[in-house]
Amino acid sequence: MKKPRFVLFTLLFSALTFWCQGQTASVNNIVPKPVSFIATGEKPVTLNKHTVIVADAAYKQQAEYLQELLLNQCNLGLAIAAPDARKTRHSRIMLVHDTVEANRPEMYWLEAGGPVVRIKARDVAGMVHGIQTLMQLLPLQKVNEVKFATVEVKDYPRFAYRGMHLDVSRHIFPLDFIKKYIDYLAFHKFNTFHWHLTDDQGWRLQIDSYPKLTEVGAWRNSTLIGHFKDTPARYDSTRYGGFYTKDQVREIVKYAAVRGINVVPEIDIPGHSRAIIAAYPEFSTRPDTVWQVANTWGMYNRQNNVLAPTPGTFQFLETVFGEVADLFPGEYVHIGGDECSKMWWKADPKTQAFMKANGLKDEKELQTYFIKQVSGYLAKKNKKVIGWHEILEGHLDTTAVIMNWGGAKQGIEAAQRRHTVIMSPGKPLYFDAYQSKDPKDSLAIHGYNPLDAVYNFNPVPAELQQLRLDKYILGAQGNVWTEYMGSPAKVEYMVFPRMTALSEVLWTDPKQKDFEDFKRRIKTTMIPRFSFWGSAYFKNFERWTMADQ
């Protein structure tokens, strides 16, 4: 009796091996797991110093990127040849622009046979994904020659939006680490870097029109020591801060684009604006008060951190978001909208008069007014708005994308109101939460999100599938809030291997997922990769699961 085709594919998948100086690396170690894979049984392709990279014009930068990766990983210093090098007698890696076989966004075909390793894609992101798969199939060591077994990999993502966030307000990170973080995203086939640039604890982006945002708003006089629930609270006495110049931002945007990563900046308003009003108190509901940049964590309900609805404030927002839109070429700008304390608006007579004059019945409608104003400013720049799910408290048109950090309920509500939704629930996609129940584990803010909770998360709630509204789920995102991450190593410790788990959630068909196999691939693929990168990671991921909840 003939075996079902999928069984044959599985056998081929398990058997396929790539040879390199006595070490083996199997295609069934790839993360995230690809859509399909076939061993063609042809003669292996020999990659050595004579091999050349040949790229169509659309992928010139990706050829240079591949050249750099091959040199760093395998010490293979390959030349980039002119397109007519297709006729060379030596082996070659070809980067081909193709819209026929690669007929989906971000799709790639990787084929190896005869003297050629060929990657076909219709767009830059797809080509980068193919390059990442190629690099996973090569040894993590310096070699003179690689025997690359013949294979065909056809692959594309499950979701259109696959994001990772990084908060640089609570703690700022060097430009080199921002690039390294983007490299992590590219390896895992994410396509979006959400850069949280402003909050109560610091403003991190140069704005020419309002220089005090960085002269004042980028610096706090001290920082909380220990957990924010500790009593009494303790603080250091060190001035802390910094910001990214516009030239540095352009450098990051360009770096990310080569790697198929879109950068989404976040400027958080109308709440979480303490750094703004520290720099420009005239935009607060108490303009005669001298405010300081926040030095602790939390919502700041008892201390003002909201913007007042004044002509000066709205001019400020239009100007700032105009500069932001000009700096970031992507489709989206994130405008925050979360955790906006209404008490300061309620207590301010001028705000109440503004609400009455504009027919706003309550403070929720005032929050919506802010969101609509900024959405309008950005629309003039051909940008779309993303906001945290609290912006649904009022009545918005459906052009705003909802990033849901709550539970399934908020995501379902947004989809029912016909908003596009990015799922980013605190459970389990906040990677600042604890990874274990061990009291000796590294300090985190709260909550418990072990590896299996991340891996088993489904961005599409069952209710939306039943209502046939799953089309409104654009994808999902992991969030990295850095209150307790003061160094790159701590960020790495908190995201790895949870980032790897999320990459498979967002890329791979759920029918192909298997947590035990995933853990095996963490050991065979990712732990050696973490070591190669010199990256920290959480080593006890197998010990702690949701059963410890």
N, C-alpha and C positions, 0 to 999 in steps of 0.2 A: 504494500500500500504506500502511495506517495505521501511524504510528509508535507504538512501545510507550509506554504512559502515562508511565513514568518518564522517557523521553526528553523528552516534552512538558513535564513538570514541570521538567526541567533547563533547557530553553530558556526557560521562563517565569522561572525562578529567575535566570538570567543577564540577562534583559532588564529585570526589574523595577527601576525607579529612583524615588527620592524627590527631589523638587525643593525647593530652599531657597536663594533668592537667588543663583542662578548656580552653586552647588555641588551635587554629586550624592553620594548615599550609597546603596549597593545592599544589598538583602537578602542577597545572597550574600557579604557581608562580616561577617555575624553570627558571633560566637564565644560559646560553642561552637555548632557547626552544628546547626540545628533539625531536627526529625523531618520536617516537611513544610511547604510554602509554596506558595501559589497567588496569582497576580495575578488579581484579579476583574474588572479593566477598567472599573470604575465611575469616577465623577467623584472627583477627589482631595478629601480632607477638609482644610478650611482651619482651621489652628490659629492663633489670635491672642489679643489681650488680652481679647476677649469670650468666648473658650472657657471652659467651666466643667468642673470635675471633679465627677462624681456617683458616690458610693460606697454600696454596701450596708453595713449596720451592721457586718458582720463585718470590713470593710476600711477603717474610719475612719482608723486609724493609717497604713495604707498610702497612703491618699489624701493625708495630710499629708506623707508621705515623698515621694510623686510630686511634690507641689507644690514641695517643696524642691529636688528634682532638676531640675525644669523651670526654676526660677528660676536656679539655679547654672549650668546648662549652656547654656540658650538665652535667658535673661533674660525668659522668659515667666512673668509673675506671674499665675497663674490662680487664680480663686476656687474654693473648695469649696462647692458648692451643695447644697441640701436634695434629698432623693430625688425630689420632684415636679418638679425641674428637668429631668427627662427630656423634658418637653414644651416646653422652651425653643426659640426659633427659632435660637439660636446653636449652633455646634458644641460638642460635649462629649466628654469622655473618661470612659467609664463602667467602674467596677470592680464586677463582678457576681459574686455567690456562686452557683456552679452545680455541681451534682453529677451532672448527666445527661450533658452533653457532656464536661465535665471529670471523667471517671470514673476517673482514676488519681491516686495521691498525687503532689503537686507538678506536676501537669499544668496547662497553661494553653492557652486559645485567644485569639489576638489577631486581631480583625477590624476592618477600616476600610472604611467605605462610607457614602455620603450625608453626613450631618452628624456621624457618630459614629465614634469609635475605642473599641472595646469589648474589655475583657480579662475573660475568664471563668475562674474557678478554683474548686476545691473547698476549698482551704486557703490559709493565709497564704503558705507557701513558693511555691506555684504562682503566686499573684498577684504576688509579688515577682519571680519569674522573668519573667513577662509584662511587668512594668514595665521590667525591665532590657533586654529585647528592644526595647520601645518606645523607650527612650533611645538605643539603638544606631542606631535608624533616624531619629534627629533630628540636626541639625547640631551640631557642637562649636563654636558661635559664637553671639554675641548676635544675635538676629533679632527682627523685628517680626511676622513672619508666616511660617508654614511650610505649604507645599502637601504634604500627606501622602498619597501614592498609595495606592490601595485594595489591600488584601492580606488574606489569611487565613493565619495561622501556627498550626499545631497542634504542640505540643511537650511532651515529657516526658523525664525522665532515664533512662539505662540502669541506673544503680545507685542503691540507696536511701541508701547512706552515701558522701558525697563531702566529704572533709575536708582541712583544712590545719592544721598544727601550728605553734606558736610557743613556743620556749624562752625564758622570761624569768628563768631562774635564773642562767645564765652572764652575760647582760646583761639589765638591766631597761629597759623602754621606757615613755615617758610615756603617760598615759591617752588623749591625743589620737591617738597613733599606734596604739594598740590599736583604737580606733574606725575609724581609716583602714584598718587591716588587715582589719577586718570588712567595711568597704565594698568592699575589693578582692574579698573572698570572695563577697559578694552579687552584684557585677557578673558574676563568672564562674560564677554558679549553683552554687557550693558550698553545702552546708547545715550544715556542722559546723566549729566553731573549737575545736581541741584546745589548751588552755591549760596548758602545762607549767610549773607554779608552784613546784615544789620540786626540789632536787637537792643535790649535795655543795657547790656553789658559792653557794648562797643559798636561803633560805626567803622566799617572796614574798606570803604570804597572812596577813592578820590572823586570829588565833585567840584568842578571848577567854579561854579556859580555860588557855592556856599562853602568857603574854605574852612570855616570853623567846625564843620562836620568831622574833619580829620584833625584839625588843630586841637579841638576840645573833645568832641564826641568819640574819638578813637582811643581815649585814655581814661582808665579808672585809677583812683588813688590807692586802692587796696583790693584784695580778693579774699573771699571766704576760705577758711581752712577747715577741712573735714566736711562732714555731711551737713546739708542745710537744715536738717532736723535736730542737729546737736544743740544742746543748751548747756551753758551759754554759748552763743555764737562767737567764733574766734576769726580774726582777720590778720593777714600779714600787713606789712606797712610798705609794700612795694608798688610803685607806679607801674601799671601794666597796659600794654596796648600795641597799636600799630595799624597799618592799613596797606592796601594794594594800590599802586599808582595805575593810571589808565594804561600806560605802556606795559606794565606787568599783566594787566587784565588782557590786553590784546595778545600778549605772548601766550597766555594760557588758552585763550579761545582758539588761536591758531594751532597750538599743540594738540588740543582736543580734537579739532576738525580733521587733522591728518589721521587720527585714530578712530574716526567715525563717532565721536562723542559730541553731543550738543550740550552747551552750557546754559543752564537756566538760572539767572540771578534772582535772588529774593531780597526785596526791600520791604520790611515788615511794617505795615501801617493798618489802621490808625492807632492801635495799641502797640505794645512792645516798642515804644518810641522814646524811651527815657534818654538814650544817647542823643537823639535829635533835640529834645527840649533842654538838655544840659548845654548844648551848643547854642541853641536859639530859643531861649525861654519865652519869647514872644509868640511862639506857636503853641504854647500850653494853655490850659484853662486858668492858670495863675501866672500871668506873664511877669509879675513883679517879684517872683520867687527865684532864688538861685538854686538850680538843680545840679546834682552830681550824677555822673555816669554810674549805673548800678554796680555794686561790688558784691552782691550775693545773687542767689538763684531764686526763681519763682515768678509769679505773675505780677507782683508789685501792686496788689489791689489797694494797699493802704498808702501807697506813695504814687504820685501822679506819673503816669507814663502814656497818656493819651494825647492826641492832637486836638486842638480846638478848631471848630469850623469857622475860620475867619478868612477874609480875602487873602491875607498874607500867607496863611497855611496852604490854601489851594494853589496860589502862585508858586510856592515852594515845591509842592508835589508835582505840578506840571513841569517845572524846570528840571527837577531831579530825575523824574522818570523819563524826560526827554533825553537827558544825558545818558541814562542807563540804556535806553532803547538804541541810541546811536552806537553804544559801545559793544552791545551783544547782538550778533546778527541772527540769532535763532528766532523761532516763531513765538516763543512764550516768555513772559516775564511773570514771576511769582510776586504777589503783592501782600502775602501774609494774611491778615484779617482774623487771626486767632486770638483767643483769650483777651479780648478787649474789655477792660473794666468800664462799666457804664456809670459808676458812682460819681466820677469827676464831671461828667456831662450833666448829670442830675443836679449836682451842687452848684453849677455855674450859671448865673442868671443870663449872661450873654449867649451861652449855648442854648438855653431854653428859649430865648427870644428868637434865635436863628431857626430852631425847629418849628416854632409857631409860624414864623414868616414864610417858611418853605413847606408848610403843610405836613410836617413829619410828626406822627402821633406819638412816637416813643423813641428811645435811644437805639433800639434795634434798627429802626428805619433810618436813623442818623448814620449808623455804621454802614448801611446799604448805600446811603447817599455818598459817603466817602468812596466806597468801592466803585460805584457807577462813575464818579468823577474821574478817578484814576483810569478806569477801563476806557473811558472816552479819550483821555489824553493818549493812552497807548494805542488805541485804534487808529489815531491819526498817523502813528508811526508804523502801522500795519502789524501790530503785535496783538496777541491774544493773552488774556489774563488767566493765571492759575491762582487759586486762593484756598486756604485751609477750610475745612467744612463749615466753620462758623459763619462764613459769608452767606450761607443758606438761611440764616435767621431772618433775613428780609426777602424781598421779592426781586430777584435778579433775572435778567434775560439769560437764555441758555448758552450764550457765547462763552461764559465763564466756566473754566474747567475746575472741578472740585477735587481737591486733594484731601481725602478722608483719613484723618488720623484717629478717628473714633472706631466704634465697632461696626459690624455689618449693617446695623440699623441706619446709620448715617449714609452709608454707601447706597443702600437700597432707596432711601428717600431721594438722594440726589439723582439717581438713575430714573426713578419714577417721575421726577420733575424734568426729565429729558436733558440733564446735564451730562457731559462727558466726565467720567470719574477715574481718578488715579487712587488706587487703594494703598494706604500707608498706615494701617492700624497700629496703635501702640503695642497691642498684642497680636502678632509676635514680631512686628517689623521695626520696633525701636531697638537699635543695637546699642543704646546706652543702658539698657536694662541688664540685670544680672544674668550670667550664663550658668550659674550654679547656685545651690543653697548653702554652699560652704561659707561660713562667716569670715573665713580668712581670704576669700576671693577678693580680687581687686575692687576698690570702692566704685559703686555705681549709684545712679540716682534713685531708682526704685524699680519694682517689677521683676519678672522672671521670664526670660525668653530663650529657652535652650534650643539647641540645634534642630531637634526633631519637630519642634513647634514651627520653626521657620520652614523647614522642608515640606511639611504636610499642609501648609497654608494654601488655600485656593482663593485667588483674587476675585473669583466670581461667586457671590453668594448663591446658594441653591434657589432661594426665592426668585432671584432675577432670572435664573435659567428657566424656572417654571413660568414666569411672566413673559418670557422671550425678550427680556430687556438686557441680556448679557452683552449686547453690542455696545452698550454705553460704558463698559469697563475698558478703558484704554490700556491699562496695565497696572503696575504697582511699583513701590519704591521702598527701600530701606533707609531709615533715618539715623543719623549719627549726631546727636546733641552732645556737646563737648564740655559740659560743666565739670566733669571729672576725668577729662582727657586732656591733660596739659602737655602731652608730647606725641610725636608721630607713633612711637612704639605703643603707647596706650591705645591710640586709635586702631592700630593693627590688631592688638590683642582683643579688642572688643568686636571688630568686624570679621575676623577670620576664625573659624570657617563659616560663620553665618552668612557672609556675603556670597560665598560659594553656593550655599543651599538656596539662597534667593535667586541666584542666576539660573538654576535649574527649574525653579518654580515658574520663572517668567519665560524661559526658552523652550522647555521640553513638554511634549504632550503628556498629560497626567497618566495616560495608560502605560507609558514607558518608564515611569518613575518607580524606584524601589529604594527605600531608605537604607536597607542593609547593603545593597550594592553601592549606594552613594557613599556610605562610610568607608567601604573598601577603596573606592576611588579617591577619597580624601587621603588615605594612607599611601596609595600607590602614586598618585599624581600630585596632590596639593601639598602634602608635607614636604616632599623634596623640593617643590616649587617655592614654598615659603622660605626654606633654607637657602635656595639659590638667590632669592630676592633679598635675603637678609632681613626678613620680616618677622615680627612677633606674631603669635597666634595663641588661642586658648587650647591647651593640650589635653584637657580632661573632657573633651566634648562627648566621648562615648559614655562617660559615667553618669552624666546628668541628663534627664529627659523630663517630659511632661508628667511622668508618673511621680515625680518628686514634688509636684505642685501642692 
